[in-house]
Amino acid sequence: MLSPTTLTAAFDRVTDYWSPKVVGRVNDQLLKVAKLKGKFVWHAHDGEDELFYIVKGSLRIEFEDGPVELSQGDFLTVPSGVRHNPVADEECWVLLIEPASTKHTGDEVTSRTRSLDEQLS
């Protein structure tokens, strides 16, 4: 039987910043929740768009041509191939919607990079 998911309750699964957890799927798109704080890493996703929806707090996404500020309730789609760096001065809760094939940090590999298996756990 189908049952609903409460979005804010889904964040209970997130114990570390910058470590998204998959909470749903629509066709080949994954819905991920993440808690963010501090700076992430400059990266791009070649061949895949990425949607950021701010559930709580605020987020600045740095782009090569300048930053975009997002507040609770805002969303922004980062187009395929566009280099970006998310920055959260305070804790921010975000829902990400992206293809299942999307690498967490694009082709950049850092200590914050999470595999899809880690995101599914």
Legacy VTK file of the C-alpha trace (Angstrom):
# vtk DataFile Version 3.0
C-alpha trace
ASCII
DATASET POLYDATA
POINTS 121 float
0.000 0.000 0.000
1.233 3.505 -0.774
1.901 5.905 2.074
2.889 9.564 2.124
6.226 10.947 3.220
6.445 14.072 5.336
9.251 16.125 3.824
10.520 17.642 7.066
10.522 14.207 8.752
12.698 12.877 5.899
15.504 15.107 7.205
15.728 12.905 10.330
17.768 10.478 8.182
20.429 13.133 7.529
23.136 13.060 10.206
26.031 14.780 8.392
26.261 18.007 6.429
26.677 17.660 2.653
25.646 13.992 2.782
22.340 13.686 0.879
19.889 10.847 1.411
17.563 9.524 -1.268
13.955 9.781 -0.055
12.053 9.172 -3.268
12.148 8.485 -6.968
10.119 9.707 -9.943
11.074 7.711 -13.037
14.846 8.251 -13.383
14.881 11.322 -11.085
15.951 10.970 -7.451
14.581 13.134 -4.649
17.299 13.745 -2.083
17.326 15.630 1.200
20.472 17.195 2.611
21.529 19.469 5.432
24.127 21.989 4.345
26.488 24.222 6.296
29.673 25.933 5.152
31.182 25.764 1.681
30.907 22.751 -0.584
33.122 22.358 -3.677
33.126 23.914 -7.134
31.775 21.320 -9.556
29.510 20.709 -12.551
27.235 17.905 -13.675
27.814 17.257 -17.357
24.638 16.016 -19.008
22.350 16.550 -15.990
20.365 19.443 -14.545
20.045 19.733 -10.752
17.168 21.361 -8.858
17.680 22.916 -5.410
14.523 23.572 -3.336
15.124 25.340 -0.015
13.033 23.741 2.738
14.590 25.622 5.669
17.174 28.386 5.935
18.982 30.000 3.025
21.620 29.056 0.483
23.977 30.976 -1.760
24.987 29.225 -4.942
28.148 30.695 -6.407
28.486 30.719 -10.184
31.379 31.912 -12.300
29.343 35.019 -13.237
28.160 35.758 -9.668
26.125 34.311 -6.794
22.399 33.573 -6.507
20.735 33.830 -3.080
17.940 31.378 -2.242
15.607 31.565 0.770
13.077 29.158 2.255
10.523 28.219 -0.402
12.779 29.194 -3.342
14.035 26.785 -5.952
16.640 27.018 -8.678
17.591 24.633 -11.457
21.305 24.554 -12.223
21.650 23.670 -15.918
23.820 20.815 -17.107
27.514 21.658 -17.308
27.321 24.883 -15.266
30.029 25.094 -12.591
28.613 25.985 -9.193
29.485 25.970 -5.502
26.716 25.870 -2.853
27.463 27.831 0.348
25.315 27.868 3.504
26.400 30.348 6.166
23.955 28.714 8.610
22.326 25.270 8.510
20.122 24.913 5.454
17.773 22.072 4.513
17.493 21.383 0.810
15.528 19.026 -1.412
17.511 18.066 -4.510
15.931 16.625 -7.630
18.357 15.158 -10.115
18.818 12.149 -12.404
19.950 8.940 -10.723
23.143 9.104 -12.811
24.239 12.422 -11.241
27.583 12.207 -9.455
27.487 13.985 -6.089
30.425 16.290 -6.842
30.576 15.892 -10.613
34.073 14.922 -11.704
35.595 16.470 -8.557
36.469 13.952 -5.853
36.859 15.266 -2.306
36.319 14.031 1.249
32.716 15.219 0.872
31.997 13.092 -2.210
29.272 10.502 -1.523
28.523 7.489 -3.704
24.972 6.653 -4.714
25.102 3.662 -2.355
25.916 6.007 0.536
23.043 8.281 -0.481
20.651 5.310 -0.578
21.626 4.077 2.913
LINES 1 122
121 0 1 2 3 4 5 6 7 8 9 10 11 12 13 14 15 16 17 18 19 20 21 22 23 24 25 26 27 28 29 30 31 32 33 34 35 36 37 38 39 40 41 42 43 44 45 46 47 48 49 50 51 52 53 54 55 56 57 58 59 60 61 62 63 64 65 66 67 68 69 70 71 72 73 74 75 76 77 78 79 80 81 82 83 84 85 86 87 88 89 90 91 92 93 94 95 96 97 98 99 100 101 102 103 104 105 106 107 108 109 110 111 112 113 114 115 116 117 118 119 120
